[in-house]
Amino acid sequence: MMLRRWALAALLGAGCCAAAAGAAEVGAVTQATPVRLIPGKSTIGFVSHEMGVPVHGSFQRFTAEIDIDAEHPGESRFAVAVDLSSVQLPTDDGTTEAAKPDWLDTAQHPVARFTSTAVRPEGNGRYAIDGRLAIKGAVRTVTVPVILTQTGSGTDRVTMASGDLTIRRLDYGIGIGDWADTSVVADPVEIDFRLALTGVAAIR
């Protein structure tokens, strides 16, 4: 049970945090250079609950393709992909379990993807990014809240995109069979992310 719950948290964290990654990178007002992720300074974490006990995990590899419209942020587009095999769980056995068909099924569905459909500035560095989240063959519409903060200037400027999101595992068919019982493994999965970016223009 412990191994499987880690797998559950891993998959959902992957997909949702992919969405979060994309959302964060759409926040620039003007864009002169490509936006790039700084992997060593970025984190994606997630928490699932089994019998009330929190299970923490993370993903180590994710990428984004970004097209930012400087004058019309709402027309910006991006696609984010998370490598599900990069999941980090508390034990090696947990990581192995996560790849099995009842959970991540990485053989058939190796990547979780988020594709934006709308970007909505909310003021004070806050954005709401609507899009389609695809995990294990299921596609759902989600909204990812993002807060942007910046340090440095010019080529040394680093933009930190952070936020959190909760989704429901059963929307994606994760935890099939006996694991569909939400009294054992909770349906909600909590996502948190901090993404360090270069190439984002100064936020007005």
Sequence and secondary structure as in RCSB ss.txt:
>XXXX:A:sequence
MMLRRWALAALLGAGCCAAAAGAAEVGAVTQATPVRLIPGKSTIGFVSHEMGVPVHGSFQRFTAEIDIDAEHPGE
SRFAVAVDLSSVQLPTDDGTTEAAKPDWLDTAQHPVARFTSTAVRPEGNGRYAIDGRLAIKGAVRTVTVPVILTQ
TGSGTDRVTMASGDLTIRRLDYGIGIGDWADTSVVADPVEIDFRLALTGVAAIR
>XXXX:A:secstr
 HHHHHHHHHHHHHHHHHHHHHHHTT  SS SS  EE GGG EEEEEEEETTEEEEEEE  EEEEEE  SS GGG
 EEEEEEEGGGEE SSHHHHHHHTSTTTT TTT  EEEEEEEEEEEEETTEEEEEEEEEETTEEEEEEEEEEEEE
ES GGG EEEEEEEEEEEGGGGT S GGGG TTTB SEEEEEEEEEEES     
